[in-house]
Amino acid sequence: MEATLEQLLEDTMKNPSIVGVLCTDSQGLNLGCRGTLSDEHAGVISVLAQQAAKLTSDPTDIHAVCLESDNGNIMIQKHDGITLAVHKMASSLSYQFSSSLSSGLNPTCVNYLVEL
């Protein structure tokens, strides 16, 4: 699992508009990070995803939180106990991030679309 997660983080950072990526577990433990998102952000990102899930009563909904600023966006999404945050710099381009995220990083496709 660690090797797959490390490869996922490295592949994500290859996009020139992505400046940070972070993966946490449901307790806010940092599973891996690169760039502008670090261990100090893990707890906050995990809590934001958990709070977003409380906005609906449907447990099958996949919620996304987008923090927007003049410098870029941070997209946060939780799936199967794993929370992923992607920090993308402002641009007119869109990026689709497709990954295998589940408790064992099995091939469950989760798509993140961040448009700035």
HELIX and SHEET records of a PDB file:
HELIX    1   1 GLU A    2  MET A   13  1                                  12    
HELIX    2   2 ASP A   39  HIS A   41  5                                   3    
HELIX    3   3 ALA A   42  ALA A   53  1                                  12    
SHEET    1   A 5 ASN A  30  GLY A  35  0                                        
SHEET    2   A 5 ILE A  18  THR A  24 -1                                        
SHEET    3   A 5 ILE A  82  MET A  89 -1                                        
SHEET    4   A 5 GLY A  72  HIS A  79 -1                                        
SHEET    5   A 5 ALA A  64  SER A  69 -1                                        
SHEET    1   B 2 SER A  94  SER A 100  0                                        
SHEET    2   B 2 CYS A 109  GLU A 115 -1                                        
END                                                                             
